[in-house]
Amino acid sequence: MVVARTGDIDQLDPQKATAFQTVETLSLVYGRLVALDQDGKLVPDLASKWSTSADGKTLSFTLRSGVSWQDGDPFTAADVKASLERILDEKTAAVARSNLSSITKIDAADGTVTLTLSGPSTALLYSLASVNAAILHDKDIQANTIAKTPDGTGPFSWKSWAQGQQVVLAANPSYWAGAPKIGTVQFRVIPAESSIVSGMKAGAFQIGLLSDPTVADNAGSSDRFQLVKQPTLAYHALMLNGRRGPLQKLEVRQAIACAVDRDQVVKTAANGDGTVTGPITSPGFSYSPTEGLPCTPGDTAAAKKMLADAGYPDGFSLHTIVETGEYATAVAEGQNLQAQLKAIGVTLDLQQLTTDPYVKAWLAADFDAAVALNGGSYDPYLMYGRYFTQGGSLSGPAGLESPTLASLLVKGNTSTDDAQRQTTYRDLQQELLKESPWVWLFRSQDFYLVGSGVSFTPRADGLLSSLAAS
């Protein structure tokens, strides 16, 4: 199976992965305690079952027996304990650390793992289903080889990586759910999406991953392949660094949010193939995408007045990073935002970066603004807890510290009452729009060219789990 995509992975550590190509690749190599099925429902993975105490402060897992690492060693409870402790260690800089911060103690023995929590955490199981909560081999953690040679329990084992060219995975014959039908998966890096279409027409690839709606629509379907569209949980945003320059002022961030016509971005950058969104994209939490903003998006007159009242009647410039290679609409989004914000005197100085330098600059918050595609989740806490809770693992690129946002996130995550969670997360969405740390733009679709005779089912979270079918 040859899968063509425009970008390469940027590292080998699943607990630190943020780039989409890295996450989708390493999700096939590493297992988690639990997983999410096609519909976002929690299902067993390395844990065959689990239970929560009545007070919500203890979470116990029964581990699956007969599982082995791809190097042949048996999977044990010690691996789980070491993996979770590694995530919780601030020195690791793990992406999921803040999502697991309710864990205060980890006990592991005889095929069971028990987590003691500081309080109820409704999002914890979803956190543990994330690729960023991958279970690693205790031996590899001690040897400090995680970022050198992947060794997982997943359906595919690591074979090779030629940077900038391809990643090769081989079916894991010892996989607990049965070896995949596909013997080898090659992820080829094809920088131009038009070349991916040409390769599909020539039969060189079995699956082509596209992000450019224009290229996808022009490709259509043929006797060689079928075009499949999948709405995603991920969302596009202009992230503002509220710790720098004029963006430190609430009125300035609000003015930028007010000046942007989201529909125009969708039509111009995504060929109309997207849905304007607010901060929360979780299917179970549907709210107004604009309620909370002090204006109507696209009202440049109101935005200019807000800037003037904030002390910037002549505007200012923002160093704005834009990623190339991971998704095709980024540059077009940046250029459209640049044109829209010029109307209020705000200049976006666009710096185009490939995936690796972009991620490094983004993690270091080395930007005034960032055109970004962020992953969504079935639980709102997982979308924003790592950004806006106190000490969140991605608090740097979040660009803003807000006690109100942190309080709402903690309240939503510790509540077990569905009605209360709906109300709390509605308040969270409105507060995010009010404080405008970012400008939320739209949810797009993923596009897949699937070769004739190939069985493949896309997912809203973008993972390629159906390649592991046995």
N, C-alpha and C positions, 0 to 999 in steps of 0.2 A: 504494500500500500504506500503510494507516494502522495503526500499532502503538501500542496504548495501554498506558501504564505509570504507576505512581503517582508516580515521582520524576523530577526533571530532572537534566541533567548539571550539574556544578559548575565545570568549567573546560574549556579547549581544548587543553591541552598533554598529549599522550599519554604523555610520559616522566614526568609527575608525577601521572598519574591514579590514584586509588585507589577512588573511588566506582564501584559496579558499572554504573550507567547510563552513566557517562562512558566506561568501558572498552568496553562493548558497542557504543557509538555510534562512538567513534573507531577501533575495530578495523575498521570498514567503510570508513574514509577513508584510513588509513595502512597501508603495507606493512611487512613485516619481512624480514630476510634469509631466514629459514626460517619455516615455520608448522607447526601441528599439525592433522592431519585429525580426522575424527569420532571415531576410536578412540584419539587421543592419539599417533599416529605422526608423526614428523618428516617433512615434505614440503617441496619447494622453494617459495620465494616470490620475492623479489627476487634471490636467488641460485639459479641453475639447478642447481648442484651444489657439493659441498664435499668436502674431504678432510682427514684428520688425520695428522700425522707419527707415525712409529713410537713416539717417546718421549712423544707426547701434548702436546708443547710448541709446536706450530705448527698453526694451523687456517686453511686456505686456501679462499676462495670464488671461484667463477666467477660473475660477475654476469649477469643476464638482459639480453639486448640488446633494443633497440627499446622500452624502457619510458620513459614521459614523465611529468612532473609534471602535475598538473591545470591548471597555468598555461601548459602547453605546452613548458616547458624539458625537455631530455633528462635522464634519470636517469644519474648517473655515480658512479664509485668515490669521488670527492671528497665526495659526499653521505653515503656510508656512514662514511667516516673522520670527517667533522665531527659526525655524529650520535653515534657511539660516544664520541668525545672529549667531547662535551657531557654525555653520561651520566656519564662518569668524573670530570668536574669537580665537586668537592664543592660549589662555589658554585651549581650548577644545582639541587641537592636532588632529583635524579632518584631515583625509587623503585627502579630496577634497578641502581643504582651498585654496591652490594656484591655483587650476583650476577655482575657483570662484572669484579670486582676482580682476577681472575687475568690479565687482559689487560695486558701491559706495553708493547706496541708495536703500532702499526697502520700497515701499509704499503698504499698504494692506487695502482694505475696500470693503464691499459689494460684496464679491465673486470675486474680482479681485486682482491681485498682479502685480505691475509694478516695474521693475528693471531698475535703472539708471546705465549706464556703463561708465567707463572711456574712452572707445573707442570700436570699433567693436571687437567682439570675436566670430570667426567662430566655435570654439569648445565648447562654453558655453552650448548650448542645449544638446550636447552629455555629457557634464559634469553633467548636471542636470538629465540625464537619468541613471546615475550611482547609484548603491546601496549605495555608500558612500555619495550621496546627498539625502538620504531618508528623507521624511518629517515625523517629530516626533510630538507627541501631546504636545502642549504648556504647558498643565498642568503637564505632566511628566518631561518636561525640568525644570520647576520651582521647582518641588518636588525633582529633582535630582534622578529620578528612572529609567533613560534610561537603564543603565547597569544592572538593577535588574529584571524588569518584562517587556518584550516586549509588546507593545500596538500599533499595526499598523492599516493600512487601507487596507492591502493586502488580497489576496484570502484565506490565512490560518491564523488562530489565534494561539497564543502560548499556549501550554498545559503543557509540562514538559521537564526537562533536567536532566538526570542522567549522570553526568560527566564521560567521558570515556566509556559510554555504549550506550546511545541513546538520541535522541531528538524526541519529539512527537509534531506534529502540527495537528490541527483540522480544517476542512473546516469552513470558515467564512460565516455563512448564510446571513449576511448583505452586502457581497461584492458587490460593485456597478455593476460589470459585471456578476453577478450571482454566486451562490455558486458552488465551484468545484464539479465534479462528485465523486471525491475521498473524502470519509468522514474523513479519518485519514491518515496521512503520518508519518511513523516511520523511522528515520534515524538511523540505527544500526551501531555501530562501530565494525568492524570485522578486527582485525589487519593484518591478512594474506590474501592476495588476492586469494591464492589457496583455502582458506576456503570459500571465497565468491563464487567461482565457485562450490564448493561442496554444498553450501546452495542453489544455483540456481538449481542444478541438483536434489536436494531433494524437491524443491518447497517451501523452507522456505522464500525466498525473491522474490519479483517481478521485481526489478531492481538491478543490481550490477554495481557499478562504479569501473572501473579498470584503472590503469595507467601503468602497466607493460605489454609491448607488447608481451613478451614471454608467460606470463600467458594467455593473451587474445587470442593469436593465438592457443595455446594448447586447450583452452576452445572451440573455434569455435562456431558452432551453433548446436542445437539438437532439439528434439521434445518438450523440456521444455523451451528453450529460443533461442534468436537470437543474434549474435554478431553484434553490430553496431559500426562503426568507424566514428569519426568526427574530421576533421582537425581543429585546434584551432588558435586563435589569440595570445595566450600566447607563450612565448619564454623562453628557457633555457639559462642561462648565468653564467659565473664565474664573480661575482662582486668583484672589487678590491677597497680597501679603500685607495684612493690617498692622504689621510691626514696622513698616517702612514708610517714610515720607508722608505725603498727603493722605495716604490710605489709612493712616492711624485715626483719622477723623471719620466718625460714623456717617456724617452728612456727605462726605466725599464718596464713600463706598456706595451709599444709597443713590447718589446722583448717577454713578456709573451703571448701577443696576436699573435705574429708571430710564436711562438713555437707550438701552438695548432693546430692540424689537426682536423677540425670539423667533417669531414666524419668519422674519426676513432671513435670519441665520439658517433656518431649516430649508427655506426655498433656495437660497443662494448656495450654501455649502453642501447641503445633503440632498439636493434635487427634489425637495419636498417630501423625502422619504424619512420622516421622523415625527415625533410627537412632543410638543412643548411640555416641559415638566417643571415641577417644583423640586425641592430637595429630596423628598421621600418617594422612591419608586417601588417599594414593597407592595405586591398585589393586594395584600390584606389591609392596606392603609392608604386609602384614596382621599386626597384633599385638593383644595384649590391650588393651582400652581403659582398664584400671584397674591393671595390674601396674606397680608403682612407687610407688603411693600407700601411705602407712603405715596404711591403714584401709579399711573398706568404705564406699563413698559412701552418704550418708544416715544415718550413725551419729552422731546429734547428741550423744549422751552422750560418746563418745570425743572429738568435736570440742570440746565445752565444757571437758573436762579439758585438752586441748591448749592452749586459750586461757588457762585459769587458770595452767597451768605456764609459759606465756610471759609472764605478768604482766598479763593482761587478763581477770580473772574477771568483770568487769562489762561486758565488750564495748566497743564503740566505734561511731562512725558513719563511713560512707564516701560521699564525693561521687561519685555514679555517673551517668555520661552515657548516655543512651539515644537512639538515632536514630529519627526518624519519617519516613516517606515512602519509604525505600529498600526496606524489607521489612516485612511486616505484623505479624510475630510479636514484634518487638523489645520493645514495651511490655509485652506479656503475659509475655515471658520475664523482664523486669526485675521485674515485680510478683510473679511466682512465686518468683524468687530472693530478693526482699525478704522474702516470707513465710517461706521456708525458713530464711534466715539469722537472722531474728528469734528463732528458737528457741534460738540460741546467744548472743544478745545483740549481734549485729552488725546495725546499721541501715544499709540502703542508702537514702540520700537521692537519689531519682531526679530527674534534670534532663532533660526531653525537649527534644531539639534537632532541627531539620530538617537535611537533608543537609549543606549548606555550613557552618554553624556547628559541627556535630558533627565533620566532617572536620578543621576547623581546630583544634578543641579536642583532638581525638585526636592529630593530628600534633604538637601542642605538648606532649603528655602532660599536659594541664591537667585531670586527673581522678585520683581515687583508684581508681575502678573504671569499666570501660566494658563495656556490653552490646554485643557486636560480632558481625558476620558477616564472616569472613575468607576470602579466596580460597584454595582448595587447589591442588595441582599434581600432575602425574604423577611429579615428582621431589621427594623430601623436602627436599633442600637448598634448593630454591626456596621452599618453604613457610616455612622458619625461618632460612635464612642471612641474610636482610636484617634479621631481628630480633635474632639472638643471636650473630652473629660480631662480632669486634672492629671497631668503626667501621661496623657495619651501617647501611644507609640508613634503616631504621625502628627503630633502637635506642632512640629516645626513647619511643614508645608501647609498646615491648616491656616497659619497666618493670623490667628486670633485666639485669645484666651477670654472666655466668657463664663463667669460663675452661673449665669442663668441657663445657658446651654448645658453646662455640665450637670446642673441640678435636675433639669428635665430628663436628660439621658439616664441618670442614675434612677430617677423615679420610675421611668418607663421600664427599665430593665429589672427592677426589683419588684414590680407589681405583678401579681398573678391574676388580677381581675381584667378580663378582656375589655370591658367598657371603659375602665379607667385608663388602660393602655391606649385605647383609641383617642381619648381626650388628651392624654399627655403628649402623644406624638403629634396630634394636631397642633397643640401649643408649640411643640418643638419646631414643626415646619414653619409656623408663622414667625417664631422668634428668629429662625435662621434667615428668613426673608427680610425681617426687620433689621437685623444686624448686618446683613449683606456681606458676610466674609467673602462670598463668591457670588458670581452671577450664574444661576442655573439656566441652562439653555434648552436641551431637548434629549429625549431618549431616541436612539436610532435602532436600526435592525442590523443583524449580522446576515451576510449573504454567503451561501455555499453553492459551489458548482459540484454536483455529485455525479460521478461517472455512471453510465448505464450498468446495471447489474450490481452496483455497490449498495450495501445496506448501511445507512447512516441516519441517525436521528439527532438533530441539533437541540440545544438546550438554551433556556433563557439566561443561564449563568455563563454561557460560552464554553463550558468544558466539553471535551471530546470523548466522554465516557462510553459512547456506543462503539467506539473502536475496540473496546475490551470484551465485546460479546464473545461468549465461548460456545 
